[in-house]
Amino acid sequence: MNPDRLYTYPDINVVCGELKLSDDRKDTAVNSTVLVEVLSPSTEARDRGFKFTHYRHIESLQEYVLVWQSEPRLEIYRRQPAGDWLLSEVSGLHLPVRKPRLPGSPFRDLFLSNQPVDNYRCQKLVLK
């Protein structure tokens, strides 16, 4: 979905189920389930602001994750049943990450034990 025809691409895009692409751009998934951005000083403001505002319009999106390069830290935004977003913050090497509510989600393993995403029913699309 992109009514304003602006396209942005996350660092990691997880699609659960059949991959659906934009009609006018065959390199753009329109049914993302989890989007991940790795923050850097030059991209942090855009990832937190413009991109997250844009991504929230994706109906299938359930989680948006920001990953720090400089420290072991995650911000996980989860869509709630009423449509608002709940923030969970995790930092440090030994703190557990609560698994997402998504069936077959690779999230915990993707970040903590480097399990291949292929073990799940989701596809990982690296678009950058």
PyMOL commands that set and color helices and strands:
alter all, ss='L'
color gray80, all
select helices_A, chain A and resi 44-55+107-112+117-119
alter helices_A, ss='H'
color red, helices_A
select strands_A, chain A and resi 12-16+34-39+63-68+73-79+85-91+122-125
alter strands_A, ss='S'
color yellow, strands_A
deselect
rebuild
show_as cartoon
